Amino acid sequence: MLHWYGMRRRGPLARLAPLARHADPAVRIALVEAVAHWSTPGVDALLSELERDPDPRVREAVDGWCVR
């Protein structure tokens, strides 16, 4: 489902941000993939939070999807 959000330039960040604390790392990775290219205010802060995720796969997803 998050895949479709990744096709947008902006999106409902406030609605999706709680997924950054989801128990399943695959959901957190999908979140990164969905929002990494959004221009919505707050995306950088969310990605910064996910850069410190305890799961290395999530951190790698942030590094792989984000151009900073």
Rosetta blueprint (number, residue, H / E / L):
1 M L
2 L H
3 H H
4 W H
5 Y H
6 G L
7 M L
8 R L
9 R L
10 R L
11 G L
12 P L
13 L H
14 A H
15 R H
16 L H
17 A H
18 P H
19 L H
20 A H
21 R H
22 H L
23 A L
24 D L
25 P H
26 A H
27 V H
28 R H
29 I H
30 A H
31 L H
32 V H
33 E H
34 A H
35 V H
36 A L
37 H L
38 W L
39 S L
40 T L
41 P L
42 G L
43 V H
44 D H
45 A H
46 L H
47 L H
48 S H
49 E H
50 L H
51 E L
52 R L
53 D L
54 P L
55 D L
56 P H
57 R H
58 V H
59 R H
60 E H
61 A H
62 V H
63 D H
64 G H
65 W H
66 C L
67 V L
68 R L
